[in-house]
C-alpha cells in the first residue's frame, strides 16, 4: 500500500530526458515506485492508496527549486509560503545578496529591524542555527535551504564602516561564517553592490570564502556591478572562486542598464571560465525589470553609518548636492549601475500610499520638482525603506542568458500572500509568477526552452548544484516533492500593475509526501523541512 498514487500523467524525471507514461506511488514521504503505464488502461496502482490523484492531461514533475529568494523573514510570518507553493515551488534558497537574518547580536538588532519594514517578528534568535530552528518550529509549506549573508556578518562585526577590516575583525567574520555553515547554512552570499558589502575588497571576500569552502559551503554572489561594469564584476567573482577554490553561483545574472546587449558576452565569459577550470554557474529571473531599495541609487559613501545617516545627509543641503553631483557621473570606485531615466523607476512600497505604482518622474512632474530631488525627498522625508521596480533590461538578453546550460531559475522574490502584512504595496510580480512564467511564456509561447529543459533547470540541475542528493528528480527513494500541472494552462497572472495574484494551472503540489496544493487550492499543510548539505 502507498499513501498517495498519481496516475495517468506524463512523467518528467527532472533530468531533461523525454517524458514517459508512468504512475507514481508515494510512501512515508518518499517516491516508493514509478511504474510504466499505458494510457487508457486501468492503473496497477489504482487500488493501492487512500489518496489517488488523476493527472490525465497533465504532467508530473519534481518540485521546483527557487534558487534565489529573499523569503527569510517572510517565512517567519508566512510559513505557508503562498505565492511560491501555488506555482509549484517546493524548496526556497534564502539568505541571498549578502543579507540574512542571522547571525545577529543585540547591538546589531536595530539595524536588522530597520530593514524589515515593520514586519511582526519576535526576533527570538541570534545564531544562524537558532534562526533555522525558529523556521522549523513554526513549520513551513516549503523546504528551506539557507545561505549566510556576508553583509550581515560584516555589519555585525564592524557596522557600516567604509574601510577594510582589522586582522581581528576579519577573524571574527571568518568565525561567524564557519559557525553558520556548521549550523546549517549551505554557504555564503555576498551583495557587493549594497552596503556594507560594497565596502569590502576582494581579498576580504576570498579570505572568508576559503573558510566557507573548508566547512563545505558554496559562494553565491550579487555582483559588484550589473550594468556597464558587469564583465569586470564577473572577473572579480571568478577570481574569488579561483583563489578560494570554491564553487561560484552568480545571482540573478543580467545585462542591466548600460550593459544592455551584452548577454552573449556574459555567457561567453562564463563558458570560458569553466573551460579554464573555474566552477561557475548562475541563476536568473524571467523578467526585464529588477527590484531593490530606492536608496541603492545613492553612492556608497552616502550609506556609511546606516539608514539614519542616509537621511541625515539628504537633509543637509551641501551633502545632498554632493550626492546629486556624484550621481551625474561615473565615479571610479562606484559601479553607478543606476544611471537610468527616472521614468523607468516605479515605486513598489512606500509609506506614502499614493506613490505606489507610479514612476518617480511622474511623481516629480506632479510636484513640479526635479526627479533627483523628488527621489531624495522620498528617502529623507517620507520613507528611507522605499523599494522600487526598475525597467532596465532587454528581452533578447533575458532569452539568451536563459538558454545557457549554466543558468537555472531564481525568482529573487519572497513568499508573499495577498492578505495580511505581506500583501501590501505593488511588488515585483516575480514573487508570484517566476516558475509559472518560465513554463508559460518562455516554454509554451516563445519556445526559448523546451519543457524538459525548463523542468531540468528548476529541479535536477538546481538540486545538483546545491548538493541535494535525494531531491530534484522523480526517482525511487527520493523525497516526494512533486508538482502536477497542465502545460497548456499554466500561467503567471501577476503583473507589474497587479502583482498580488497567484499563478494558475498548477493543480497539485506535494512536499515530503504530503499534499499542500489540492485541485489548485492551498491545504495550509506545512510539511517542509530545513535541508542540510
Secondary structure as GFF3:
##gff-version 3
##sequence-region A 1 533
A	DSSP	beta_strand	2	11	.	.	.	ID=ss1
A	DSSP	beta_strand	20	27	.	.	.	ID=ss2
A	DSSP	beta_strand	30	36	.	.	.	ID=ss3
A	DSSP	beta_strand	49	54	.	.	.	ID=ss4
A	DSSP	beta_strand	59	62	.	.	.	ID=ss5
A	DSSP	beta_strand	64	66	.	.	.	ID=ss6
A	DSSP	alpha_helix	72	77	.	.	.	ID=ss7
A	DSSP	alpha_helix	82	85	.	.	.	ID=ss8
A	DSSP	beta_strand	89	94	.	.	.	ID=ss9
A	DSSP	alpha_helix	109	114	.	.	.	ID=ss10
A	DSSP	alpha_helix	128	138	.	.	.	ID=ss11
A	DSSP	beta_strand	143	146	.	.	.	ID=ss12
A	DSSP	beta_strand	148	149	.	.	.	ID=ss13
A	DSSP	alpha_helix	150	158	.	.	.	ID=ss14
A	DSSP	alpha_helix	167	182	.	.	.	ID=ss15
A	DSSP	beta_strand	187	191	.	.	.	ID=ss16
A	DSSP	three_ten_helix	197	199	.	.	.	ID=ss17
A	DSSP	alpha_helix	202	214	.	.	.	ID=ss18
A	DSSP	beta_strand	218	222	.	.	.	ID=ss19
A	DSSP	alpha_helix	230	244	.	.	.	ID=ss20
A	DSSP	beta_strand	248	250	.	.	.	ID=ss21
A	DSSP	three_ten_helix	257	259	.	.	.	ID=ss22
A	DSSP	alpha_helix	263	275	.	.	.	ID=ss23
A	DSSP	beta_strand	280	284	.	.	.	ID=ss24
A	DSSP	beta_strand	289	293	.	.	.	ID=ss25
A	DSSP	three_ten_helix	294	297	.	.	.	ID=ss26
A	DSSP	three_ten_helix	300	303	.	.	.	ID=ss27
A	DSSP	alpha_helix	307	315	.	.	.	ID=ss28
A	DSSP	alpha_helix	317	327	.	.	.	ID=ss29
A	DSSP	three_ten_helix	342	344	.	.	.	ID=ss30
A	DSSP	beta_strand	345	349	.	.	.	ID=ss31
A	DSSP	three_ten_helix	353	355	.	.	.	ID=ss32
A	DSSP	alpha_helix	360	367	.	.	.	ID=ss33
A	DSSP	alpha_helix	371	377	.	.	.	ID=ss34
A	DSSP	pi_helix	378	382	.	.	.	ID=ss35
A	DSSP	beta_strand	387	391	.	.	.	ID=ss36
A	DSSP	alpha_helix	395	403	.	.	.	ID=ss37
A	DSSP	beta_strand	407	409	.	.	.	ID=ss38
A	DSSP	three_ten_helix	421	423	.	.	.	ID=ss39
A	DSSP	alpha_helix	430	437	.	.	.	ID=ss40
A	DSSP	pi_helix	438	445	.	.	.	ID=ss41
A	DSSP	alpha_helix	451	458	.	.	.	ID=ss42
A	DSSP	alpha_helix	460	466	.	.	.	ID=ss43
A	DSSP	beta_strand	482	485	.	.	.	ID=ss44
A	DSSP	beta_strand	506	511	.	.	.	ID=ss45
A	DSSP	beta_strand	514	518	.	.	.	ID=ss46
A	DSSP	beta_strand	521	522	.	.	.	ID=ss47
###
